[in-house]
Amino acid sequence: METRRRPLVYVVVIVVALGLIGWLVVRSMAKQRLLRALGSNDMQVRVEGARTLLEAEKLVDALPAQPVIRRSKTAAALGEIGTEEAIQALAVILQDQEEAPKRWARQALVKIGKRSVPTFMTALAAGGEIKDEAVTGLVELGPEVAPQIRFLLTDRAAYKGAAEALAQLGETGIQALIDGCYSVDKDLRKQALNNLGKQRVRAAVPAALANLKKEKFVVPGNAIAALGLIGDRSAARDIIPFLTNKDERLGAATALGLLRDPQAVDPLLATLMDTEKAYRDAAILALRRIGVPALPALMRDLKSPEVLMRRAAASGTIGTGSPTTNVALAAALRDPDEEVRVSAALALGWKGNVAAVGALVQALSDAKWRVVDAAVKGLGEIGTEAIGPLLAVLSQPGGAVEVHYQVSRAVATMGRPAVPILVEALATSPPEAQKWVASALGEIGDPRAVEALERLEANATGDLKWVAQEQLRVLSGMGGS
């Protein structure tokens, strides 16, 4: 009897196993259909697939294995669903490794509205791109969320992101950050000042100035940086004393340059006997930013017996573009210090400064290659208005080959705008000038020069013919040989 029952048991087990396998296969196929639906271009199809997977608690676990576009489209579908379960799934997608799903998740959470605020607040602690998306999302939700976020300023994990968001969330957010500037938590003060500075909040000036005082918990470096970004010149007098503070002088010089207050000129110059490169660079840049009001003091110190002062003065004039400096800078081209001569040549090079051409051409004969290169660059910066005087230099009989070569380089740096003038000069200049004009056209590489070079090549002889041929090879892409 027992022997006869055993085959029946086996049959039952097999039937049950086959049924279970079939059930699992059907469920798996159904799940795969739903996952494929998440990538559909039809939003309603995506929504139905996402909702079914959410109800079955299968969506979150399945998402990481899906393609990027499918994860992104799922986020959009979840935004349409808008349930608490959908928000929880979007919180997961917001931490995706790829940029697109994070962005779509943020957009979906914003669509859902204020119920998404806790999700964004949690994400502020994540840092990196996740934090950035959370900040963007909170800002998109608007100033109404500021009261909730400000409490995160005391959260060590999230306060950086919270400060960044609050700075962009209107008066309530701004006030929360201004209050943070007086906190006993120095890290919070730093973040509050940093973000108020980035947003250039003028209402934050008193709080920033308070952090320049010699009191407990102050963060002067961050306050100085914020004041520079905010741009209120009245803060300059409070920042100037920090130029003598070893820890804060670099930031102070940078901020004073941003403020562009003329009263900072002499205090900045007074510190430029310092040899620390980073500080000198920052102070000189500040003088350049102050611009024309700094020029009288710079011209004075260009005659200083101290080489460090002359270097700073010459460098400080670069980019100011004032004809009042031409005489002093031309004299500085004869300074015994190479650095001074380099800066003077660069300072003379500004658009339309034809009056400086003669001095810069003389500098092309300098014994130091850095000075020569600076003079070439300076001539190029003057622009096409300098071509006439430079052609006159090239046309001088018996001129130095090295000077003519450097003039050709300078003309070539003017680029395509110089081509029409040079093409005309190629037909009217003497042979010596034609040679260097042709070289400049080849260096510029503009096909508009081809016809003129072909005419020159057809009519020229000797070296001039060879130069024309070489430039034509360059323009044809064959290269010289």
GULUMTOR-753008 format. One record per residue (C-alpha): x, y, z; residue number from 1. Coordinates in steps of 0.1 Angstrom, whole numbers, plus 5000, padded with zeros to 4 digits. Last residue first. Layout:
# residues N
+------+------+------+------+
:   px :   py :   pz : fifi :
+------+------+------+------+
:    X :    Y :    Z :  NUM :
...
+------+------+------+------+
//
This chain:
# residues 481
+------+------+------+------+
:   px :   py :   pz : fifi :
+------+------+------+------+
: 5594 : 5729 : 4539 :  481 :
: 5563 : 5748 : 4548 :  480 :
: 5529 : 5734 : 4555 :  479 :
: 5505 : 5718 : 4529 :  478 :
: 5474 : 5734 : 4545 :  477 :
: 5468 : 5757 : 4515 :  476 :
: 5474 : 5787 : 4537 :  475 :
: 5508 : 5774 : 4548 :  474 :
: 5518 : 5766 : 4513 :  473 :
: 5507 : 5801 : 4502 :  472 :
: 5529 : 5815 : 4530 :  471 :
: 5559 : 5796 : 4518 :  470 :
: 5554 : 5807 : 4482 :  469 :
: 5552 : 5843 : 4492 :  468 :
: 5584 : 5840 : 4512 :  467 :
: 5602 : 5823 : 4483 :  466 :
: 5591 : 5851 : 4459 :  465 :
: 5604 : 5877 : 4484 :  464 :
: 5637 : 5859 : 4488 :  463 :
: 5645 : 5860 : 4450 :  462 :
: 5619 : 5874 : 4427 :  461 :
: 5584 : 5888 : 4429 :  460 :
: 5557 : 5892 : 4402 :  459 :
: 5539 : 5858 : 4403 :  458 :
: 5545 : 5853 : 4441 :  457 :
: 5531 : 5887 : 4448 :  456 :
: 5500 : 5880 : 4427 :  455 :
: 5495 : 5847 : 4445 :  454 :
: 5499 : 5864 : 4479 :  453 :
: 5472 : 5889 : 4470 :  452 :
: 5448 : 5860 : 4459 :  451 :
: 5456 : 5840 : 4490 :  450 :
: 5451 : 5867 : 4516 :  449 :
: 5413 : 5862 : 4520 :  448 :
: 5421 : 5826 : 4530 :  447 :
: 5430 : 5839 : 4566 :  446 :
: 5459 : 5820 : 4582 :  445 :
: 5470 : 5848 : 4606 :  444 :
: 5506 : 5834 : 4604 :  443 :
: 5505 : 5835 : 4566 :  442 :
: 5493 : 5870 : 4566 :  441 :
: 5521 : 5880 : 4590 :  440 :
: 5547 : 5864 : 4568 :  439 :
: 5533 : 5883 : 4538 :  438 :
: 5536 : 5916 : 4557 :  437 :
: 5571 : 5907 : 4566 :  436 :
: 5582 : 5902 : 4530 :  435 :
: 5562 : 5931 : 4517 :  434 :
: 5580 : 5954 : 4541 :  433 :
: 5614 : 5946 : 4525 :  432 :
: 5599 : 5947 : 4490 :  431 :
: 5585 : 5983 : 4494 :  430 :
: 5548 : 5985 : 4503 :  429 :
: 5519 : 5991 : 4479 :  428 :
: 5506 : 5957 : 4469 :  427 :
: 5511 : 5939 : 4502 :  426 :
: 5499 : 5969 : 4520 :  425 :
: 5464 : 5964 : 4506 :  424 :
: 5464 : 5928 : 4518 :  423 :
: 5477 : 5939 : 4551 :  422 :
: 5449 : 5964 : 4556 :  421 :
: 5422 : 5938 : 4546 :  420 :
: 5438 : 5912 : 4569 :  419 :
: 5442 : 5932 : 4602 :  418 :
: 5407 : 5924 : 4614 :  417 :
: 5416 : 5886 : 4610 :  416 :
: 5443 : 5885 : 4637 :  415 :
: 5459 : 5913 : 4656 :  414 :
: 5485 : 5888 : 4667 :  413 :
: 5499 : 5888 : 4632 :  412 :
: 5508 : 5925 : 4634 :  411 :
: 5528 : 5918 : 4665 :  410 :
: 5546 : 5889 : 4649 :  409 :
: 5555 : 5910 : 4619 :  408 :
: 5569 : 5937 : 4642 :  407 :
: 5590 : 5910 : 4659 :  406 :
: 5605 : 5899 : 4626 :  405 :
: 5612 : 5935 : 4616 :  404 :
: 5630 : 5941 : 4649 :  403 :
: 5651 : 5910 : 4644 :  402 :
: 5659 : 5919 : 4608 :  401 :
: 5672 : 5953 : 4620 :  400 :
: 5663 : 5981 : 4596 :  399 :
: 5686 : 5990 : 4567 :  398 :
: 5659 : 6007 : 4547 :  397 :
: 5628 : 6017 : 4567 :  396 :
: 5597 : 6001 : 4552 :  395 :
: 5591 : 5977 : 4581 :  394 :
: 5590 : 6007 : 4605 :  393 :
: 5566 : 6026 : 4583 :  392 :
: 5544 : 5994 : 4582 :  391 :
: 5544 : 5996 : 4620 :  390 :
: 5532 : 6032 : 4620 :  389 :
: 5503 : 6022 : 4597 :  388 :
: 5495 : 5990 : 4615 :  387 :
: 5490 : 6006 : 4649 :  386 :
: 5453 : 6015 : 4642 :  385 :
: 5448 : 5977 : 4636 :  384 :
: 5450 : 5969 : 4673 :  383 :
: 5467 : 5984 : 4703 :  382 :
: 5467 : 5949 : 4718 :  381 :
: 5490 : 5936 : 4691 :  380 :
: 5516 : 5963 : 4700 :  379 :
: 5514 : 5953 : 4736 :  378 :
: 5518 : 5916 : 4728 :  377 :
: 5549 : 5923 : 4708 :  376 :
: 5562 : 5946 : 4736 :  375 :
: 5556 : 5918 : 4761 :  374 :
: 5574 : 5893 : 4739 :  373 :
: 5604 : 5917 : 4737 :  372 :
: 5604 : 5922 : 4774 :  371 :
: 5604 : 5885 : 4781 :  370 :
: 5631 : 5880 : 4755 :  369 :
: 5656 : 5902 : 4774 :  368 :
: 5681 : 5922 : 4754 :  367 :
: 5655 : 5947 : 4744 :  366 :
: 5654 : 5955 : 4707 :  365 :
: 5616 : 5951 : 4705 :  364 :
: 5615 : 5977 : 4733 :  363 :
: 5622 : 6004 : 4706 :  362 :
: 5590 : 5993 : 4688 :  361 :
: 5571 : 5997 : 4721 :  360 :
: 5583 : 6033 : 4726 :  359 :
: 5573 : 6042 : 4690 :  358 :
: 5539 : 6025 : 4692 :  357 :
: 5528 : 6042 : 4725 :  356 :
: 5510 : 6071 : 4708 :  355 :
: 5489 : 6046 : 4689 :  354 :
: 5470 : 6037 : 4720 :  353 :
: 5439 : 6026 : 4701 :  352 :
: 5432 : 5995 : 4721 :  351 :
: 5456 : 5990 : 4750 :  350 :
: 5492 : 5979 : 4751 :  349 :
: 5512 : 6005 : 4771 :  348 :
: 5505 : 5984 : 4803 :  347 :
: 5520 : 5953 : 4787 :  346 :
: 5552 : 5971 : 4778 :  345 :
: 5554 : 5987 : 4813 :  344 :
: 5549 : 5953 : 4829 :  343 :
: 5578 : 5937 : 4810 :  342 :
: 5600 : 5967 : 4817 :  341 :
: 5594 : 5966 : 4854 :  340 :
: 5601 : 5928 : 4855 :  339 :
: 5634 : 5934 : 4836 :  338 :
: 5648 : 5959 : 4862 :  337 :
: 5672 : 5985 : 4848 :  336 :
: 5642 : 6007 : 4838 :  335 :
: 5643 : 6017 : 4801 :  334 :
: 5608 : 6007 : 4794 :  333 :
: 5599 : 6026 : 4825 :  332 :
: 5604 : 6059 : 4805 :  331 :
: 5577 : 6048 : 4781 :  330 :
: 5556 : 6040 : 4811 :  329 :
: 5560 : 6075 : 4825 :  328 :
: 5552 : 6091 : 4792 :  327 :
: 5522 : 6069 : 4784 :  326 :
: 5505 : 6071 : 4818 :  325 :
: 5482 : 6100 : 4810 :  324 :
: 5469 : 6081 : 4779 :  323 :
: 5448 : 6059 : 4802 :  322 :
: 5441 : 6022 : 4795 :  321 :
: 5439 : 6009 : 4831 :  320 :
: 5446 : 5974 : 4819 :  319 :
: 5481 : 5972 : 4833 :  318 :
: 5488 : 6002 : 4855 :  317 :
: 5493 : 5980 : 4887 :  316 :
: 5521 : 5961 : 4870 :  315 :
: 5542 : 5992 : 4866 :  314 :
: 5535 : 6004 : 4902 :  313 :
: 5541 : 5969 : 4917 :  312 :
: 5574 : 5965 : 4899 :  311 :
: 5585 : 6000 : 4908 :  310 :
: 5576 : 5993 : 4945 :  309 :
: 5596 : 5961 : 4945 :  308 :
: 5625 : 5979 : 4928 :  307 :
: 5628 : 6005 : 4956 :  306 :
: 5642 : 6038 : 4944 :  305 :
: 5607 : 6048 : 4935 :  304 :
: 5601 : 6064 : 4901 :  303 :
: 5571 : 6041 : 4893 :  302 :
: 5559 : 6050 : 4928 :  301 :
: 5547 : 6084 : 4916 :  300 :
: 5531 : 6070 : 4885 :  299 :
: 5512 : 6045 : 4907 :  298 :
: 5501 : 6072 : 4931 :  297 :
: 5487 : 6093 : 4903 :  296 :
: 5472 : 6062 : 4886 :  295 :
: 5450 : 6049 : 4915 :  294 :
: 5420 : 6070 : 4906 :  293 :
: 5422 : 6056 : 4870 :  292 :
: 5417 : 6020 : 4880 :  291 :
: 5405 : 6007 : 4913 :  290 :
: 5405 : 5973 : 4896 :  289 :
: 5441 : 5976 : 4887 :  288 :
: 5450 : 5985 : 4923 :  287 :
: 5431 : 5955 : 4936 :  286 :
: 5450 : 5933 : 4911 :  285 :
: 5483 : 5947 : 4925 :  284 :
: 5471 : 5938 : 4960 :  283 :
: 5461 : 5903 : 4951 :  282 :
: 5494 : 5896 : 4932 :  281 :
: 5514 : 5910 : 4960 :  280 :
: 5496 : 5888 : 4985 :  279 :
: 5501 : 5856 : 4965 :  278 :
: 5538 : 5865 : 4957 :  277 :
: 5549 : 5871 : 4993 :  276 :
: 5577 : 5897 : 4989 :  275 :
: 5562 : 5925 : 5010 :  274 :
: 5574 : 5959 : 4999 :  273 :
: 5539 : 5962 : 4985 :  272 :
: 5522 : 5970 : 5018 :  271 :
: 5523 : 6008 : 5015 :  270 :
: 5509 : 6005 : 4980 :  269 :
: 5477 : 5990 : 4994 :  268 :
: 5473 : 6017 : 5021 :  267 :
: 5480 : 6043 : 4994 :  266 :
: 5453 : 6030 : 4970 :  265 :
: 5425 : 6021 : 4996 :  264 :
: 5411 : 6056 : 4997 :  263 :
: 5403 : 6052 : 4960 :  262 :
: 5375 : 6027 : 4967 :  261 :
: 5372 : 6000 : 4941 :  260 :
: 5350 : 5978 : 4963 :  259 :
: 5361 : 5947 : 4945 :  258 :
: 5398 : 5957 : 4948 :  257 :
: 5393 : 5963 : 4985 :  256 :
: 5378 : 5928 : 4989 :  255 :
: 5409 : 5912 : 4973 :  254 :
: 5433 : 5932 : 4994 :  253 :
: 5414 : 5923 : 5025 :  252 :
: 5413 : 5886 : 5016 :  251 :
: 5451 : 5886 : 5012 :  250 :
: 5455 : 5907 : 5044 :  249 :
: 5435 : 5884 : 5067 :  248 :
: 5461 : 5861 : 5084 :  247 :
: 5491 : 5884 : 5083 :  246 :
: 5470 : 5914 : 5095 :  245 :
: 5486 : 5946 : 5080 :  244 :
: 5460 : 5948 : 5052 :  243 :
: 5434 : 5942 : 5079 :  242 :
: 5434 : 5979 : 5088 :  241 :
: 5419 : 5987 : 5053 :  240 :
: 5387 : 5966 : 5059 :  239 :
: 5369 : 5991 : 5081 :  238 :
: 5377 : 6021 : 5059 :  237 :
: 5365 : 6001 : 5029 :  236 :
: 5331 : 5992 : 5043 :  235 :
: 5316 : 6025 : 5031 :  234 :
: 5323 : 6012 : 4996 :  233 :
: 5293 : 5988 : 4998 :  232 :
: 5301 : 5961 : 4972 :  231 :
: 5283 : 5931 : 4985 :  230 :
: 5311 : 5909 : 4972 :  229 :
: 5338 : 5928 : 4991 :  228 :
: 5317 : 5929 : 5022 :  227 :
: 5312 : 5892 : 5021 :  226 :
: 5350 : 5885 : 5017 :  225 :
: 5357 : 5908 : 5046 :  224 :
: 5331 : 5890 : 5068 :  223 :
: 5344 : 5856 : 5059 :  222 :
: 5379 : 5866 : 5069 :  221 :
: 5367 : 5884 : 5100 :  220 :
: 5350 : 5854 : 5116 :  219 :
: 5339 : 5866 : 5151 :  218 :
: 5333 : 5841 : 5178 :  217 :
: 5345 : 5864 : 5207 :  216 :
: 5351 : 5900 : 5199 :  215 :
: 5378 : 5921 : 5182 :  214 :
: 5355 : 5937 : 5157 :  213 :
: 5354 : 5926 : 5120 :  212 :
: 5324 : 5904 : 5126 :  211 :
: 5302 : 5934 : 5135 :  210 :
: 5310 : 5948 : 5100 :  209 :
: 5295 : 5917 : 5085 :  208 :
: 5263 : 5921 : 5105 :  207 :
: 5261 : 5958 : 5096 :  206 :
: 5266 : 5950 : 5059 :  205 :
: 5239 : 5922 : 5058 :  204 :
: 5212 : 5945 : 5045 :  203 :
: 5232 : 5950 : 5014 :  202 :
: 5227 : 5914 : 5003 :  201 :
: 5251 : 5907 : 4976 :  200 :
: 5237 : 5871 : 4970 :  199 :
: 5272 : 5857 : 4972 :  198 :
: 5280 : 5878 : 5002 :  197 :
: 5249 : 5867 : 5021 :  196 :
: 5259 : 5831 : 5013 :  195 :
: 5294 : 5835 : 5027 :  194 :
: 5283 : 5855 : 5057 :  193 :
: 5257 : 5828 : 5067 :  192 :
: 5281 : 5800 : 5061 :  191 :
: 5309 : 5816 : 5081 :  190 :
: 5286 : 5825 : 5110 :  189 :
: 5273 : 5789 : 5111 :  188 :
: 5308 : 5776 : 5113 :  187 :
: 5315 : 5801 : 5142 :  186 :
: 5286 : 5788 : 5163 :  185 :
: 5281 : 5815 : 5189 :  184 :
: 5256 : 5830 : 5164 :  183 :
: 5257 : 5867 : 5154 :  182 :
: 5260 : 5861 : 5116 :  181 :
: 5232 : 5836 : 5120 :  180 :
: 5207 : 5864 : 5127 :  179 :
: 5217 : 5878 : 5092 :  178 :
: 5211 : 5843 : 5078 :  177 :
: 5176 : 5841 : 5093 :  176 :
: 5169 : 5876 : 5081 :  175 :
: 5178 : 5866 : 5046 :  174 :
: 5155 : 5836 : 5046 :  173 :
: 5125 : 5856 : 5059 :  172 :
: 5133 : 5885 : 5035 :  171 :
: 5134 : 5864 : 5003 :  170 :
: 5144 : 5828 : 4997 :  169 :
: 5177 : 5829 : 4979 :  168 :
: 5200 : 5833 : 5009 :  167 :
: 5179 : 5807 : 5027 :  166 :
: 5189 : 5781 : 5002 :  165 :
: 5226 : 5785 : 5006 :  164 :
: 5222 : 5787 : 5044 :  163 :
: 5202 : 5754 : 5044 :  162 :
: 5228 : 5737 : 5022 :  161 :
: 5256 : 5746 : 5047 :  160 :
: 5234 : 5739 : 5077 :  159 :
: 5225 : 5703 : 5068 :  158 :
: 5249 : 5680 : 5087 :  157 :
: 5256 : 5702 : 5117 :  156 :
: 5219 : 5710 : 5121 :  155 :
: 5216 : 5745 : 5138 :  154 :
: 5209 : 5762 : 5105 :  153 :
: 5183 : 5735 : 5099 :  152 :
: 5158 : 5756 : 5118 :  151 :
: 5159 : 5781 : 5090 :  150 :
: 5145 : 5756 : 5066 :  149 :
: 5109 : 5755 : 5080 :  148 :
: 5105 : 5793 : 5081 :  147 :
: 5120 : 5796 : 5046 :  146 :
: 5094 : 5773 : 5029 :  145 :
: 5070 : 5802 : 5020 :  144 :
: 5099 : 5820 : 5002 :  143 :
: 5095 : 5798 : 4971 :  142 :
: 5091 : 5762 : 4960 :  141 :
: 5117 : 5769 : 4933 :  140 :
: 5142 : 5779 : 4960 :  139 :
: 5136 : 5746 : 4978 :  138 :
: 5141 : 5727 : 4946 :  137 :
: 5173 : 5745 : 4938 :  136 :
: 5187 : 5738 : 4973 :  135 :
: 5177 : 5702 : 4970 :  134 :
: 5193 : 5698 : 4936 :  133 :
: 5226 : 5714 : 4949 :  132 :
: 5225 : 5691 : 4980 :  131 :
: 5222 : 5660 : 4957 :  130 :
: 5250 : 5674 : 4935 :  129 :
: 5275 : 5675 : 4963 :  128 :
: 5263 : 5673 : 5000 :  127 :
: 5240 : 5648 : 5015 :  126 :
: 5228 : 5670 : 5043 :  125 :
: 5206 : 5691 : 5021 :  124 :
: 5188 : 5659 : 5011 :  123 :
: 5169 : 5657 : 5044 :  122 :
: 5155 : 5692 : 5038 :  121 :
: 5145 : 5683 : 5003 :  120 :
: 5125 : 5654 : 5015 :  119 :
: 5110 : 5674 : 5043 :  118 :
: 5099 : 5701 : 5018 :  117 :
: 5081 : 5677 : 4995 :  116 :
: 5047 : 5682 : 5011 :  115 :
: 5051 : 5718 : 5001 :  114 :
: 5046 : 5711 : 4964 :  113 :
: 5040 : 5680 : 4943 :  112 :
: 5054 : 5698 : 4913 :  111 :
: 5085 : 5707 : 4932 :  110 :
: 5090 : 5670 : 4940 :  109 :
: 5086 : 5661 : 4903 :  108 :
: 5112 : 5687 : 4893 :  107 :
: 5137 : 5675 : 4919 :  106 :
: 5132 : 5639 : 4907 :  105 :
: 5137 : 5649 : 4871 :  104 :
: 5170 : 5666 : 4881 :  103 :
: 5182 : 5636 : 4901 :  102 :
: 5173 : 5613 : 4873 :  101 :
: 5193 : 5634 : 4848 :  100 :
: 5225 : 5638 : 4869 :   99 :
: 5233 : 5602 : 4874 :   98 :
: 5243 : 5586 : 4907 :   97 :
: 5207 : 5587 : 4920 :   96 :
: 5201 : 5604 : 4953 :   95 :
: 5170 : 5623 : 4941 :   94 :
: 5158 : 5589 : 4929 :   93 :
: 5155 : 5576 : 4965 :   92 :
: 5136 : 5607 : 4976 :   91 :
: 5114 : 5603 : 4946 :   90 :
: 5104 : 5569 : 4959 :   89 :
: 5095 : 5584 : 4993 :   88 :
: 5075 : 5611 : 4975 :   87 :
: 5056 : 5585 : 4955 :   86 :
: 5047 : 5566 : 4987 :   85 :
: 5034 : 5598 : 5002 :   84 :
: 5012 : 5602 : 4971 :   83 :
: 5019 : 5627 : 4943 :   82 :
: 5010 : 5604 : 4914 :   81 :
: 5019 : 5630 : 4888 :   80 :
: 5053 : 5636 : 4904 :   79 :
: 5058 : 5598 : 4904 :   78 :
: 5053 : 5598 : 4867 :   77 :
: 5081 : 5624 : 4863 :   76 :
: 5104 : 5604 : 4885 :   75 :
: 5097 : 5573 : 4864 :   74 :
: 5107 : 5591 : 4833 :   73 :
: 5141 : 5598 : 4849 :   72 :
: 5146 : 5562 : 4860 :   71 :
: 5136 : 5550 : 4825 :   70 :
: 5161 : 5574 : 4809 :   69 :
: 5189 : 5562 : 4831 :   68 :
: 5183 : 5525 : 4823 :   67 :
: 5168 : 5503 : 4851 :   66 :
: 5188 : 5483 : 4876 :   65 :
: 5186 : 5509 : 4903 :   64 :
: 5148 : 5511 : 4899 :   63 :
: 5137 : 5476 : 4909 :   62 :
: 5141 : 5480 : 4947 :   61 :
: 5121 : 5512 : 4947 :   60 :
: 5093 : 5500 : 4925 :   59 :
: 5084 : 5466 : 4940 :   58 :
: 5062 : 5476 : 4969 :   57 :
: 5032 : 5461 : 4951 :   56 :
: 5013 : 5493 : 4955 :   55 :
: 5043 : 5512 : 4942 :   54 :
: 5046 : 5488 : 4912 :   53 :
: 5010 : 5494 : 4903 :   52 :
: 5013 : 5532 : 4906 :   51 :
: 5045 : 5533 : 4886 :   50 :
: 5029 : 5513 : 4857 :   49 :
: 4997 : 5534 : 4858 :   48 :
: 5018 : 5566 : 4858 :   47 :
: 5040 : 5555 : 4829 :   46 :
: 5010 : 5545 : 4807 :   45 :
: 4994 : 5579 : 4815 :   44 :
: 5026 : 5597 : 4806 :   43 :
: 5028 : 5581 : 4772 :   42 :
: 5064 : 5582 : 4761 :   41 :
: 5069 : 5548 : 4777 :   40 :
: 5100 : 5541 : 4798 :   39 :
: 5080 : 5532 : 4829 :   38 :
: 5059 : 5508 : 4808 :   37 :
: 5090 : 5486 : 4805 :   36 :
: 5090 : 5482 : 4842 :   35 :
: 5053 : 5473 : 4842 :   34 :
: 5059 : 5447 : 4815 :   33 :
: 5089 : 5433 : 4834 :   32 :
: 5067 : 5430 : 4866 :   31 :
: 5040 : 5411 : 4846 :   30 :
: 5066 : 5388 : 4832 :   29 :
: 5080 : 5382 : 4867 :   28 :
: 5045 : 5375 : 4881 :   27 :
: 5037 : 5351 : 4853 :   26 :
: 5071 : 5333 : 4858 :   25 :
: 5065 : 5331 : 4895 :   24 :
: 5030 : 5316 : 4890 :   23 :
: 5044 : 5291 : 4865 :   22 :
: 5071 : 5281 : 4889 :   21 :
: 5046 : 5277 : 4917 :   20 :
: 5023 : 5256 : 4894 :   19 :
: 5052 : 5234 : 4883 :   18 :
: 5062 : 5229 : 4919 :   17 :
: 5026 : 5220 : 4929 :   16 :
: 5023 : 5196 : 4900 :   15 :
: 5056 : 5180 : 4907 :   14 :
: 5048 : 5176 : 4944 :   13 :
: 5014 : 5161 : 4936 :   12 :
: 5030 : 5136 : 4911 :   11 :
: 5056 : 5126 : 4936 :   10 :
: 5030 : 5120 : 4963 :    9 :
: 5011 : 5098 : 4938 :    8 :
: 5042 : 5078 : 4930 :    7 :
: 5046 : 5071 : 4968 :    6 :
: 5011 : 5059 : 4975 :    5 :
: 5015 : 5025 : 4957 :    4 :
: 5046 : 5016 : 4978 :    3 :
: 5028 : 5024 : 5010 :    2 :
: 5000 : 5000 : 5000 :    1 :
+------+------+------+------+
//
